[in-house]
């Protein structure tokens, strides 16, 4: 099964990018293919509801989402909300999210923002009928040591999410 991970942080020291890499490894270990798109390496225009949709990188992103059985957004949490780059991705790619299985991994500064993905998750569910995996990974800085995940519980949650994405994606695959 083909899975896609979109790392949505633009920070050079992104914890959500570290989570994206850890999830890609977990997906490979269960036997699925994982494509990782890092927005730090993919220039995207701001959604202007006009000419932005013709940008070649927007087309590439739409094709990657369309070709995946499950898509995970690796997002930073800023001020009790998902970072703007992730919201821009959804706005740029629109209907390609229809009926997609979607997961979330979140890098955050504090414990209090664990419900921050609900705004974008609700939008995906209501606007595009995406199937959001009800268990997502939320991690703060204490789970990391430089550029790797060191918290064993976090590693287990990432492995579990990879399995759930596979389970949902396989069960909902169109014949």
Phi, psi and omega in degrees: 000140180268123175244151179237137173239128177248112178276114192259008177270144177258002181284136178294340179247039187294125173284327178293330175292323176297317177298320179299316178295320178296320178293320178301318177298317179296321179296317178298320182295333177271001174097005177268162173269142179229124171257133180246120175250122181255117183294346174291340182248002182231104181289124178238145175283162170288144179292119178247006181058028181214258187282346184301328185292340180273353181299134183300327178287332174292316177300316179299316180295318177300317180295320180295317179295315181299326183276355183262143175282332178215144181233131175245133173263118174266110191236145168276151177251120179236127174049050177063031178206161176289139180304151185299330181297323179293318178296324177295320178303313181296317180295323181287328188259340170047238192298347178296344177281351184303126178064016179279144169281130186230135174237168180224137164236134189232130172256126186222163178274332183219165183287338190285352186256021187295344178266007186298335181282350187298326179297310181287325177297316178298319178298314179298318181292316186278320183281325188234004181056032174294151177258106183270124177298124188288356177243118178239167182258129179232126183221145175252175186303333183290350179272001186237151170231105185057250186252032178211158176278129180244346182279119184299320178299320178295318177301316179296321179293324176295315178299318180295317178298318178303317178295319179293320177299318177297313182299312179294314182298319179292315183295327185259006180298137178280139180293000000 
